Amino acid sequence: MTRSLLRAQQVHWSLPPGHGIDADTGLQRALAPLDRFCELAGLLLAGRPDRRLLNDLDHGRAYLPEIDLELLTG
């Protein structure tokens, strides 16, 4: 759940000048992680976490794959 919130928040992180994103793109990038957070929170509150889903998420895409680390180190 924490990863979902951090992914949604990533649109606010500072990027090098000229590499920012527009508001519409930022909102779209935030919506999917927020939806995932709500899904996971609902399962947790209902007392039935989906262990398969959690395992799939844990072994899924790299964390913040959209960020080009080369730009941040330069």
C-alpha positions in Angstrom: 0.0 0.0 0.0 2.9 2.3 0.8 4.4 1.7 -2.7 1.0 2.7 -4.2 1.0 6.0 -2.4 4.6 6.7 -3.2 4.0 6.0 -6.9 1.0 8.4 -6.8 3.1 11.0 -5.1 6.1 10.7 -7.5 4.5 13.3 -9.8 5.4 16.0 -7.3 9.1 15.1 -7.1 11.6 17.5 -8.5 12.8 16.6 -12.0 15.6 18.5 -13.8 14.5 21.6 -15.7 12.8 20.8 -19.0 11.9 17.3 -17.9 8.7 18.0 -16.0 5.2 16.7 -16.9 2.0 18.5 -17.5 -0.9 18.4 -15.1 -3.0 15.9 -17.1 -0.2 13.5 -17.4 0.5 13.8 -13.7 -3.1 13.1 -12.8 -3.2 10.0 -15.0 0.0 8.7 -13.5 -1.4 9.2 -10.0 -4.8 7.6 -10.6 -3.7 4.0 -11.2 -1.6 3.8 -8.0 -4.4 5.4 -6.0 -6.9 2.9 -7.4 -4.5 0.1 -6.4 -4.2 1.6 -2.9 -7.9 1.7 -2.5 -8.3 -1.9 -3.7 -5.6 -3.1 -1.2 -7.0 -1.0 1.6 -10.5 -2.4 1.0 -9.2 -6.0 1.1 -7.3 -5.2 4.3 -10.3 -3.6 6.0 -12.5 -6.5 5.0 -10.1 -8.8 6.6 -9.3 -10.8 3.4 -6.0 -9.7 1.9 -5.3 -11.4 -1.4 -1.9 -13.1 -0.9 -1.6 -14.0 -4.5 -2.2 -10.3 -5.5 0.3 -9.2 -3.0 2.9 -11.7 -4.2 2.3 -10.6 -7.8 2.7 -6.9 -6.9 5.9 -7.7 -4.9 7.4 -9.5 -7.9 6.0 -7.1 -10.6 7.4 -4.1 -12.3 10.4 -2.2 -10.9 9.7 0.5 -8.4 9.2 3.9 -10.2 10.3 2.6 -13.6 9.3 5.8 -15.3 12.0 7.8 -13.6 15.2 8.0 -15.6 17.9 7.8 -13.0 20.5 9.2 -15.4 18.6 12.5 -15.5 18.6 12.7 -11.7 22.3 12.0 -11.3 23.3 14.6 -13.9 
